[in-house]
Amino acid sequence: MVWFLQKLFKLYYWTISPLLGTRCRYVPTCSEYAHQALEIHGPVKGLVLTIKRLSRCHPWGGHGMDPVPGSELEQALKDQQ
């Protein structure tokens, strides 16, 4: 199931995302976040994290670094502090 969901987000990344342009306010982008969340946490928690992230990605939401919990990026940011 994780494989299917990751392919679905990759399909969005390669087909629809270029038409919309760069609009994501976060690093990593929402589609990259979804891919990492599914890979690290599996289908259930990965989808929950992805939905929470997508709900924050709007003009009145935050911006900047928002790594997936448990990712290498999150660990690197913690190590810098």
Phi and psi restraints in degrees (range 20) as a CNS / XPLOR table:
assign (resid 1 and name C) (resid 2 and name N)
       (resid 2 and name CA) (resid 2 and name C) 1.0 -58.9 20.0 2
assign (resid 2 and name N) (resid 2 and name CA)
       (resid 2 and name C) (resid 3 and name N) 1.0 -44.3 20.0 2
assign (resid 2 and name C) (resid 3 and name N)
       (resid 3 and name CA) (resid 3 and name C) 1.0 -56.4 20.0 2
assign (resid 3 and name N) (resid 3 and name CA)
       (resid 3 and name C) (resid 4 and name N) 1.0 -46.9 20.0 2
assign (resid 3 and name C) (resid 4 and name N)
       (resid 4 and name CA) (resid 4 and name C) 1.0 -62.2 20.0 2
assign (resid 4 and name N) (resid 4 and name CA)
       (resid 4 and name C) (resid 5 and name N) 1.0 -45.8 20.0 2
assign (resid 4 and name C) (resid 5 and name N)
       (resid 5 and name CA) (resid 5 and name C) 1.0 -64.3 20.0 2
assign (resid 5 and name N) (resid 5 and name CA)
       (resid 5 and name C) (resid 6 and name N) 1.0 -40.1 20.0 2
assign (resid 5 and name C) (resid 6 and name N)
       (resid 6 and name CA) (resid 6 and name C) 1.0 -64.0 20.0 2
assign (resid 6 and name N) (resid 6 and name CA)
       (resid 6 and name C) (resid 7 and name N) 1.0 -40.9 20.0 2
assign (resid 6 and name C) (resid 7 and name N)
       (resid 7 and name CA) (resid 7 and name C) 1.0 -65.4 20.0 2
assign (resid 7 and name N) (resid 7 and name CA)
       (resid 7 and name C) (resid 8 and name N) 1.0 -36.0 20.0 2
assign (resid 7 and name C) (resid 8 and name N)
       (resid 8 and name CA) (resid 8 and name C) 1.0 -63.0 20.0 2
assign (resid 8 and name N) (resid 8 and name CA)
       (resid 8 and name C) (resid 9 and name N) 1.0 -44.7 20.0 2
assign (resid 8 and name C) (resid 9 and name N)
       (resid 9 and name CA) (resid 9 and name C) 1.0 -68.5 20.0 2
assign (resid 9 and name N) (resid 9 and name CA)
       (resid 9 and name C) (resid 10 and name N) 1.0 -35.1 20.0 2
assign (resid 9 and name C) (resid 10 and name N)
       (resid 10 and name CA) (resid 10 and name C) 1.0 -64.9 20.0 2
assign (resid 10 and name N) (resid 10 and name CA)
       (resid 10 and name C) (resid 11 and name N) 1.0 -39.1 20.0 2
assign (resid 10 and name C) (resid 11 and name N)
       (resid 11 and name CA) (resid 11 and name C) 1.0 -60.2 20.0 2
assign (resid 11 and name N) (resid 11 and name CA)
       (resid 11 and name C) (resid 12 and name N) 1.0 -45.6 20.0 2
assign (resid 11 and name C) (resid 12 and name N)
       (resid 12 and name CA) (resid 12 and name C) 1.0 -58.8 20.0 2
assign (resid 12 and name N) (resid 12 and name CA)
       (resid 12 and name C) (resid 13 and name N) 1.0 -46.3 20.0 2
assign (resid 12 and name C) (resid 13 and name N)
       (resid 13 and name CA) (resid 13 and name C) 1.0 -59.0 20.0 2
assign (resid 13 and name N) (resid 13 and name CA)
       (resid 13 and name C) (resid 14 and name N) 1.0 -40.6 20.0 2
assign (resid 13 and name C) (resid 14 and name N)
       (resid 14 and name CA) (resid 14 and name C) 1.0 -89.0 20.0 2
assign (resid 14 and name N) (resid 14 and name CA)
       (resid 14 and name C) (resid 15 and name N) 1.0 -19.4 20.0 2
assign (resid 14 and name C) (resid 15 and name N)
       (resid 15 and name CA) (resid 15 and name C) 1.0 -111.3 20.0 2
assign (resid 15 and name N) (resid 15 and name CA)
       (resid 15 and name C) (resid 16 and name N) 1.0 -54.9 20.0 2
assign (resid 15 and name C) (resid 16 and name N)
       (resid 16 and name CA) (resid 16 and name C) 1.0 -85.8 20.0 2
assign (resid 16 and name N) (resid 16 and name CA)
       (resid 16 and name C) (resid 17 and name N) 1.0 -42.3 20.0 2
assign (resid 16 and name C) (resid 17 and name N)
       (resid 17 and name CA) (resid 17 and name C) 1.0 -54.5 20.0 2
assign (resid 17 and name N) (resid 17 and name CA)
       (resid 17 and name C) (resid 18 and name N) 1.0 -43.8 20.0 2
assign (resid 17 and name C) (resid 18 and name N)
       (resid 18 and name CA) (resid 18 and name C) 1.0 -62.5 20.0 2
assign (resid 18 and name N) (resid 18 and name CA)
       (resid 18 and name C) (resid 19 and name N) 1.0 -29.6 20.0 2
assign (resid 18 and name C) (resid 19 and name N)
       (resid 19 and name CA) (resid 19 and name C) 1.0 -72.0 20.0 2
assign (resid 19 and name N) (resid 19 and name CA)
       (resid 19 and name C) (resid 20 and name N) 1.0 -31.6 20.0 2
assign (resid 19 and name C) (resid 20 and name N)
       (resid 20 and name CA) (resid 20 and name C) 1.0 -84.4 20.0 2
assign (resid 20 and name N) (resid 20 and name CA)
       (resid 20 and name C) (resid 21 and name N) 1.0 -22.4 20.0 2
assign (resid 20 and name C) (resid 21 and name N)
       (resid 21 and name CA) (resid 21 and name C) 1.0 83.5 20.0 2
assign (resid 21 and name N) (resid 21 and name CA)
       (resid 21 and name C) (resid 22 and name N) 1.0 176.0 20.0 2
assign (resid 21 and name C) (resid 22 and name N)
       (resid 22 and name CA) (resid 22 and name C) 1.0 -79.3 20.0 2
assign (resid 22 and name N) (resid 22 and name CA)
       (resid 22 and name C) (resid 23 and name N) 1.0 110.3 20.0 2
assign (resid 22 and name C) (resid 23 and name N)
       (resid 23 and name CA) (resid 23 and name C) 1.0 -125.2 20.0 2
assign (resid 23 and name N) (resid 23 and name CA)
       (resid 23 and name C) (resid 24 and name N) 1.0 -11.0 20.0 2
assign (resid 23 and name C) (resid 24 and name N)
       (resid 24 and name CA) (resid 24 and name C) 1.0 -67.8 20.0 2
assign (resid 24 and name N) (resid 24 and name CA)
       (resid 24 and name C) (resid 25 and name N) 1.0 135.3 20.0 2
assign (resid 24 and name C) (resid 25 and name N)
       (resid 25 and name CA) (resid 25 and name C) 1.0 -90.5 20.0 2
assign (resid 25 and name N) (resid 25 and name CA)
       (resid 25 and name C) (resid 26 and name N) 1.0 -3.7 20.0 2
assign (resid 25 and name C) (resid 26 and name N)
       (resid 26 and name CA) (resid 26 and name C) 1.0 -118.9 20.0 2
assign (resid 26 and name N) (resid 26 and name CA)
       (resid 26 and name C) (resid 27 and name N) 1.0 161.5 20.0 2
assign (resid 26 and name C) (resid 27 and name N)
       (resid 27 and name CA) (resid 27 and name C) 1.0 -122.8 20.0 2
assign (resid 27 and name N) (resid 27 and name CA)
       (resid 27 and name C) (resid 28 and name N) 1.0 124.3 20.0 2
assign (resid 27 and name C) (resid 28 and name N)
       (resid 28 and name CA) (resid 28 and name C) 1.0 -71.3 20.0 2
assign (resid 28 and name N) (resid 28 and name CA)
       (resid 28 and name C) (resid 29 and name N) 1.0 165.0 20.0 2
assign (resid 28 and name C) (resid 29 and name N)
       (resid 29 and name CA) (resid 29 and name C) 1.0 -61.1 20.0 2
assign (resid 29 and name N) (resid 29 and name CA)
       (resid 29 and name C) (resid 30 and name N) 1.0 165.0 20.0 2
assign (resid 29 and name C) (resid 30 and name N)
       (resid 30 and name CA) (resid 30 and name C) 1.0 -61.4 20.0 2
assign (resid 30 and name N) (resid 30 and name CA)
       (resid 30 and name C) (resid 31 and name N) 1.0 -39.6 20.0 2
assign (resid 30 and name C) (resid 31 and name N)
       (resid 31 and name CA) (resid 31 and name C) 1.0 -69.9 20.0 2
assign (resid 31 and name N) (resid 31 and name CA)
       (resid 31 and name C) (resid 32 and name N) 1.0 -37.1 20.0 2
assign (resid 31 and name C) (resid 32 and name N)
       (resid 32 and name CA) (resid 32 and name C) 1.0 -66.1 20.0 2
assign (resid 32 and name N) (resid 32 and name CA)
       (resid 32 and name C) (resid 33 and name N) 1.0 -39.5 20.0 2
assign (resid 32 and name C) (resid 33 and name N)
       (resid 33 and name CA) (resid 33 and name C) 1.0 -59.9 20.0 2
assign (resid 33 and name N) (resid 33 and name CA)
       (resid 33 and name C) (resid 34 and name N) 1.0 -46.8 20.0 2
assign (resid 33 and name C) (resid 34 and name N)
       (resid 34 and name CA) (resid 34 and name C) 1.0 -59.7 20.0 2
assign (resid 34 and name N) (resid 34 and name CA)
       (resid 34 and name C) (resid 35 and name N) 1.0 -45.3 20.0 2
assign (resid 34 and name C) (resid 35 and name N)
       (resid 35 and name CA) (resid 35 and name C) 1.0 -59.7 20.0 2
assign (resid 35 and name N) (resid 35 and name CA)
       (resid 35 and name C) (resid 36 and name N) 1.0 -46.9 20.0 2
assign (resid 35 and name C) (resid 36 and name N)
       (resid 36 and name CA) (resid 36 and name C) 1.0 -66.8 20.0 2
assign (resid 36 and name N) (resid 36 and name CA)
       (resid 36 and name C) (resid 37 and name N) 1.0 -42.5 20.0 2
assign (resid 36 and name C) (resid 37 and name N)
       (resid 37 and name CA) (resid 37 and name C) 1.0 -61.7 20.0 2
assign (resid 37 and name N) (resid 37 and name CA)
       (resid 37 and name C) (resid 38 and name N) 1.0 -42.0 20.0 2
assign (resid 37 and name C) (resid 38 and name N)
       (resid 38 and name CA) (resid 38 and name C) 1.0 -66.9 20.0 2
assign (resid 38 and name N) (resid 38 and name CA)
       (resid 38 and name C) (resid 39 and name N) 1.0 -39.0 20.0 2
assign (resid 38 and name C) (resid 39 and name N)
       (resid 39 and name CA) (resid 39 and name C) 1.0 -67.5 20.0 2
assign (resid 39 and name N) (resid 39 and name CA)
       (resid 39 and name C) (resid 40 and name N) 1.0 -43.0 20.0 2
assign (resid 39 and name C) (resid 40 and name N)
       (resid 40 and name CA) (resid 40 and name C) 1.0 -79.5 20.0 2
assign (resid 40 and name N) (resid 40 and name CA)
       (resid 40 and name C) (resid 41 and name N) 1.0 -42.8 20.0 2
assign (resid 40 and name C) (resid 41 and name N)
       (resid 41 and name CA) (resid 41 and name C) 1.0 -109.7 20.0 2
assign (resid 41 and name N) (resid 41 and name CA)
       (resid 41 and name C) (resid 42 and name N) 1.0 -3.7 20.0 2
assign (resid 41 and name C) (resid 42 and name N)
       (resid 42 and name CA) (resid 42 and name C) 1.0 85.1 20.0 2
assign (resid 42 and name N) (resid 42 and name CA)
       (resid 42 and name C) (resid 43 and name N) 1.0 179.9 20.0 2
assign (resid 42 and name C) (resid 43 and name N)
       (resid 43 and name CA) (resid 43 and name C) 1.0 -68.5 20.0 2
assign (resid 43 and name N) (resid 43 and name CA)
       (resid 43 and name C) (resid 44 and name N) 1.0 -40.6 20.0 2
assign (resid 43 and name C) (resid 44 and name N)
       (resid 44 and name CA) (resid 44 and name C) 1.0 -73.4 20.0 2
assign (resid 44 and name N) (resid 44 and name CA)
       (resid 44 and name C) (resid 45 and name N) 1.0 -60.4 20.0 2
assign (resid 44 and name C) (resid 45 and name N)
       (resid 45 and name CA) (resid 45 and name C) 1.0 -66.1 20.0 2
assign (resid 45 and name N) (resid 45 and name CA)
       (resid 45 and name C) (resid 46 and name N) 1.0 -35.4 20.0 2
assign (resid 45 and name C) (resid 46 and name N)
       (resid 46 and name CA) (resid 46 and name C) 1.0 -60.4 20.0 2
assign (resid 46 and name N) (resid 46 and name CA)
       (resid 46 and name C) (resid 47 and name N) 1.0 -43.2 20.0 2
assign (resid 46 and name C) (resid 47 and name N)
       (resid 47 and name CA) (resid 47 and name C) 1.0 -67.7 20.0 2
assign (resid 47 and name N) (resid 47 and name CA)
       (resid 47 and name C) (resid 48 and name N) 1.0 -39.4 20.0 2
assign (resid 47 and name C) (resid 48 and name N)
       (resid 48 and name CA) (resid 48 and name C) 1.0 -61.2 20.0 2
assign (resid 48 and name N) (resid 48 and name CA)
       (resid 48 and name C) (resid 49 and name N) 1.0 -47.1 20.0 2
assign (resid 48 and name C) (resid 49 and name N)
       (resid 49 and name CA) (resid 49 and name C) 1.0 -61.7 20.0 2
assign (resid 49 and name N) (resid 49 and name CA)
       (resid 49 and name C) (resid 50 and name N) 1.0 -40.5 20.0 2
assign (resid 49 and name C) (resid 50 and name N)
       (resid 50 and name CA) (resid 50 and name C) 1.0 -64.6 20.0 2
assign (resid 50 and name N) (resid 50 and name CA)
       (resid 50 and name C) (resid 51 and name N) 1.0 -44.0 20.0 2
assign (resid 50 and name C) (resid 51 and name N)
       (resid 51 and name CA) (resid 51 and name C) 1.0 -63.5 20.0 2
assign (resid 51 and name N) (resid 51 and name CA)
       (resid 51 and name C) (resid 52 and name N) 1.0 -42.0 20.0 2
assign (resid 51 and name C) (resid 52 and name N)
       (resid 52 and name CA) (resid 52 and name C) 1.0 -61.1 20.0 2
assign (resid 52 and name N) (resid 52 and name CA)
       (resid 52 and name C) (resid 53 and name N) 1.0 -42.5 20.0 2
assign (resid 52 and name C) (resid 53 and name N)
       (resid 53 and name CA) (resid 53 and name C) 1.0 -64.1 20.0 2
assign (resid 53 and name N) (resid 53 and name CA)
       (resid 53 and name C) (resid 54 and name N) 1.0 -47.3 20.0 2
assign (resid 53 and name C) (resid 54 and name N)
       (resid 54 and name CA) (resid 54 and name C) 1.0 -61.2 20.0 2
assign (resid 54 and name N) (resid 54 and name CA)
       (resid 54 and name C) (resid 55 and name N) 1.0 -32.9 20.0 2
assign (resid 54 and name C) (resid 55 and name N)
       (resid 55 and name CA) (resid 55 and name C) 1.0 -70.6 20.0 2
assign (resid 55 and name N) (resid 55 and name CA)
       (resid 55 and name C) (resid 56 and name N) 1.0 -21.4 20.0 2
assign (resid 55 and name C) (resid 56 and name N)
       (resid 56 and name CA) (resid 56 and name C) 1.0 -88.8 20.0 2
assign (resid 56 and name N) (resid 56 and name CA)
       (resid 56 and name C) (resid 57 and name N) 1.0 -14.0 20.0 2
assign (resid 56 and name C) (resid 57 and name N)
       (resid 57 and name CA) (resid 57 and name C) 1.0 -89.6 20.0 2
assign (resid 57 and name N) (resid 57 and name CA)
       (resid 57 and name C) (resid 58 and name N) 1.0 83.1 20.0 2
assign (resid 57 and name C) (resid 58 and name N)
       (resid 58 and name CA) (resid 58 and name C) 1.0 -152.1 20.0 2
assign (resid 58 and name N) (resid 58 and name CA)
       (resid 58 and name C) (resid 59 and name N) 1.0 167.4 20.0 2
assign (resid 58 and name C) (resid 59 and name N)
       (resid 59 and name CA) (resid 59 and name C) 1.0 -56.7 20.0 2
assign (resid 59 and name N) (resid 59 and name CA)
       (resid 59 and name C) (resid 60 and name N) 1.0 -26.5 20.0 2
assign (resid 59 and name C) (resid 60 and name N)
       (resid 60 and name CA) (resid 60 and name C) 1.0 -99.6 20.0 2
assign (resid 60 and name N) (resid 60 and name CA)
       (resid 60 and name C) (resid 61 and name N) 1.0 3.3 20.0 2
assign (resid 60 and name C) (resid 61 and name N)
       (resid 61 and name CA) (resid 61 and name C) 1.0 -85.2 20.0 2
assign (resid 61 and name N) (resid 61 and name CA)
       (resid 61 and name C) (resid 62 and name N) 1.0 -171.1 20.0 2
assign (resid 61 and name C) (resid 62 and name N)
       (resid 62 and name CA) (resid 62 and name C) 1.0 -79.0 20.0 2
assign (resid 62 and name N) (resid 62 and name CA)
       (resid 62 and name C) (resid 63 and name N) 1.0 -169.1 20.0 2
assign (resid 62 and name C) (resid 63 and name N)
       (resid 63 and name CA) (resid 63 and name C) 1.0 -161.5 20.0 2
assign (resid 63 and name N) (resid 63 and name CA)
       (resid 63 and name C) (resid 64 and name N) 1.0 169.7 20.0 2
assign (resid 63 and name C) (resid 64 and name N)
       (resid 64 and name CA) (resid 64 and name C) 1.0 101.7 20.0 2
assign (resid 64 and name N) (resid 64 and name CA)
       (resid 64 and name C) (resid 65 and name N) 1.0 -153.2 20.0 2
assign (resid 64 and name C) (resid 65 and name N)
       (resid 65 and name CA) (resid 65 and name C) 1.0 -74.3 20.0 2
assign (resid 65 and name N) (resid 65 and name CA)
       (resid 65 and name C) (resid 66 and name N) 1.0 126.7 20.0 2
assign (resid 65 and name C) (resid 66 and name N)
       (resid 66 and name CA) (resid 66 and name C) 1.0 -145.4 20.0 2
assign (resid 66 and name N) (resid 66 and name CA)
       (resid 66 and name C) (resid 67 and name N) 1.0 74.8 20.0 2
assign (resid 66 and name C) (resid 67 and name N)
       (resid 67 and name CA) (resid 67 and name C) 1.0 -74.1 20.0 2
assign (resid 67 and name N) (resid 67 and name CA)
       (resid 67 and name C) (resid 68 and name N) 1.0 157.8 20.0 2
assign (resid 67 and name C) (resid 68 and name N)
       (resid 68 and name CA) (resid 68 and name C) 1.0 -67.1 20.0 2
assign (resid 68 and name N) (resid 68 and name CA)
       (resid 68 and name C) (resid 69 and name N) 1.0 133.0 20.0 2
assign (resid 68 and name C) (resid 69 and name N)
       (resid 69 and name CA) (resid 69 and name C) 1.0 -56.2 20.0 2
assign (resid 69 and name N) (resid 69 and name CA)
       (resid 69 and name C) (resid 70 and name N) 1.0 130.4 20.0 2
assign (resid 69 and name C) (resid 70 and name N)
       (resid 70 and name CA) (resid 70 and name C) 1.0 87.4 20.0 2
assign (resid 70 and name N) (resid 70 and name CA)
       (resid 70 and name C) (resid 71 and name N) 1.0 2.1 20.0 2
assign (resid 70 and name C) (resid 71 and name N)
       (resid 71 and name CA) (resid 71 and name C) 1.0 -84.2 20.0 2
assign (resid 71 and name N) (resid 71 and name CA)
       (resid 71 and name C) (resid 72 and name N) 1.0 165.9 20.0 2
assign (resid 71 and name C) (resid 72 and name N)
       (resid 72 and name CA) (resid 72 and name C) 1.0 -63.2 20.0 2
assign (resid 72 and name N) (resid 72 and name CA)
       (resid 72 and name C) (resid 73 and name N) 1.0 -36.9 20.0 2
assign (resid 72 and name C) (resid 73 and name N)
       (resid 73 and name CA) (resid 73 and name C) 1.0 -63.4 20.0 2
assign (resid 73 and name N) (resid 73 and name CA)
       (resid 73 and name C) (resid 74 and name N) 1.0 -43.1 20.0 2
assign (resid 73 and name C) (resid 74 and name N)
       (resid 74 and name CA) (resid 74 and name C) 1.0 -61.7 20.0 2
assign (resid 74 and name N) (resid 74 and name CA)
       (resid 74 and name C) (resid 75 and name N) 1.0 -43.4 20.0 2
assign (resid 74 and name C) (resid 75 and name N)
       (resid 75 and name CA) (resid 75 and name C) 1.0 -64.1 20.0 2
assign (resid 75 and name N) (resid 75 and name CA)
       (resid 75 and name C) (resid 76 and name N) 1.0 -41.1 20.0 2
assign (resid 75 and name C) (resid 76 and name N)
       (resid 76 and name CA) (resid 76 and name C) 1.0 -63.2 20.0 2
assign (resid 76 and name N) (resid 76 and name CA)
       (resid 76 and name C) (resid 77 and name N) 1.0 -40.0 20.0 2
assign (resid 76 and name C) (resid 77 and name N)
       (resid 77 and name CA) (resid 77 and name C) 1.0 -66.2 20.0 2
assign (resid 77 and name N) (resid 77 and name CA)
       (resid 77 and name C) (resid 78 and name N) 1.0 -38.5 20.0 2
assign (resid 77 and name C) (resid 78 and name N)
       (resid 78 and name CA) (resid 78 and name C) 1.0 -66.2 20.0 2
assign (resid 78 and name N) (resid 78 and name CA)
       (resid 78 and name C) (resid 79 and name N) 1.0 -38.6 20.0 2
assign (resid 78 and name C) (resid 79 and name N)
       (resid 79 and name CA) (resid 79 and name C) 1.0 -66.3 20.0 2
assign (resid 79 and name N) (resid 79 and name CA)
       (resid 79 and name C) (resid 80 and name N) 1.0 -29.2 20.0 2
assign (resid 79 and name C) (resid 80 and name N)
       (resid 80 and name CA) (resid 80 and name C) 1.0 -72.6 20.0 2
assign (resid 80 and name N) (resid 80 and name CA)
       (resid 80 and name C) (resid 81 and name N) 1.0 -25.5 20.0 2
